[in-house]
Amino acid sequence: MDALCAKDGTHDKMMEEMKSMGRDKNTCAVKCAQLGAKYVLYDAAKKEIYGLDEQDKAEAFAGKRVRVTGTLQKNKIKIEGITGLD
């Protein structure tokens, strides 16, 4: 997810308020990143947001369900790998 939408836990609000953000999670996340938002991991079960150290690795998975492996340092993950779940 992107940091802008992660605050609400969903892309729905952003896509509703700004039609230019697209109609799907992937497009919304990419467009938010183009506006300067960082890619983050949003844990819906815990409602937690984790920063990601390597944005280029996260970009390919924008708006998708993923499993991230790595090392948690405070509230940021040093990415070792990302795999899609969908």
N, C-alpha and C positions, 0 to 999 in steps of 0.2 A: 504494500500500500504506500501511498505518499503521506508525508507528514501533515499536510493540510486536511485531508479527509480522515486521517487516523484520529484526529481530535474528536470527531463525531462517531468514529467507529464504523463508518459507512461512506460510500461514494454517492449514495442516493441524494443527500442534501445538496451537494455541490452540483450534481448533474441536473437537479431540478431548478436550482437558482440560476445556473449559468448554462444555457443550452449549448454553448460552444465547447463545453467540456466532453461532449460525446454522450452516448447512450449505453456504454458498457464500462466495466471497472478498469479494464486495460487502458482504453483510450483516456479515461479520466485521469488515471495515475500518470500516464505519459505527459498529458497536457499540464497537469499540476507541476510535474518535474520541469517542464519547459519554462514555467513561470518562476522557478527557483526553489520549489519544494524538494526536500530530500526523500529518497526512498527509505522506508522503515519497515520493520516487521511488526504487525499488529496481531497480538494474541487475543482473539475474541473471547475466549473462555475466561481469561484473567482481566480483560480490558486494559492490557498493558501495551505500551509502545516502546520498541527497542530500535535505537539507531543502528545503522549498518555502515561499516567502515569502507567497504568497496562498492561504491554506487554503480560502477559499470557491471559488476556481477549481478546486482539486483535488477538492473534495468530490463533484462530479458524476461523477467518474471513479474513485471508490473501488473498489479491488479489480480494476480492469481494466488491460489492457495499453494503454499510451499512448506518445505521442511528445511530449516537452516541449521547447519552444523558449524560449530566454531566455539570461540571462547567469549564468555560474557565478561565485560570489563565495565563495572558500574552499570549503566543502562545502554551500553553500546556493544554490539556483537562484532568481533573480529571474525569475518567469514572464512570458513574453510571450504564450504560447499553449499550449494542450493539445489534442491530437486523439487520439481513440480508435483503436486498431489492430484490435480484435476485431469 
